[in-house]
Amino acid sequence: MSMNTLTDFLEQAQCQYRVYDLGRIVQKINNTDFQKIAKNEQAYPFPIQQHAYIALTFWQVATQKEHFVWFLKLPLDEQGLMKIPAQTSFIKMVVEAMGEDLTSDISDKLQERLASNPFVFKPSAEKLAIFNANINSTFIRPASTFYPAIQAYFSGENDWENWQTLGLQGFADLAARLHYDNNQQKIINALEHLPEQPLQTLSLCLENQADMSTELAEKIARQSKKRLQRGQETTAILLLRAIASANAQGITKQLLNEQFSSDLIYQADWYITIAGRCWKQLEDDTLLNRYFEALATHHQSLFPQLFADLVAIPCLRNKVLSQLRLTARSPALSQAIGLLFSGLKENT
């Protein structure tokens, strides 16, 4: 049997697996979709700079061995398809290092060889903490040792300023367990009291959670408005990120719409955040046009980079391209599009 794709390889090794995207937010890709992605029957849904950043966790049920994880950065072609030769090269390197038993005990030397594989990457501390928290919650494993302290803090048992010893992993555990231990209500009660640093860390962890309650999403949106009024723009942007994945999309869209009328339009980070975390909201044609108009007016130098980022996302591609054909657009947007085309000609 040929082993050209990751899914072929895992199935032949009799491994069960789950796949998570780690490029934009930490989110599960179901196995049916991933099989199509690996076989080039479907474009990768969340590309970053023509790469797929994934966490692949796998295990063999028969041997009762622990779960293993690979963090992979795999190249995509111009259509967003995962390059099969890259998958084949990775598989070949793994087989050379480990043989066909993916869950065998391997020496430190072999571990080193795997770590230096060009298709392996090291996630950021935030992504790693969130991934670990989500995996533990999904597979009904205990939370980390940081969890009790974070629970005590969000219960208001201690001084709100006494946050310095709280671990990032604890915040990630709290976000991954919104439906346990009354955690959503604890967060709702704490929002008004949280200092900047813990509020920002919480926001980074919440941005991956779709199943937060409407009440929590509303409270976060309200807090974002308050922080913006106080001139705390960085926190206001992070609070927008916190509800980027929330099922209550209407609340996220409303907050985003309101922010277009604020001083955030002068902040480069705000545009980068929207492209990187709020791309789902940009499926709304009106919001997408508003985004490009504001970007062209206030940060034209960022336009080519963010346009390229958004046009690569399969669910946005046609909508983004249709912006190029609009006749009713500002001189700034016309100029930005003109520069985009002239840049493309220079590169060909």
Secondary structure, 3 states (H helix, E strand, C coil): CCCCCHHHHHHHCCCEEEEEECCCCCEEECHHHHHHHHCCCCCCCCCECCEEEEEEEEECCCCCCCCEEEEEEEEECCCCCECHHHHHHHHHHHHHHHCCCCCCCCCHHHHHHHHCCCCECCCCHHHHHHHHHHHHHHCCCCCCCCHHHHHHHHCCCCCCCCCCCCCHHHHHHHHHCCCCCCHHHHHHHHCCCCCHHHHHHHHHHHCCCCCCCHHHHHHHHHHHHHHHHCCCHHHHHHHHHHCCCCCCHHHHHHHHHHHCCCHHHHCHHHHHHHHHHCCCHHHCHHHHHHHHHHHHHHCHHHHHHHHHHHHCCCCCHHHHHHHCCCCCCCHHHHHHHHHHHHHHHHHC
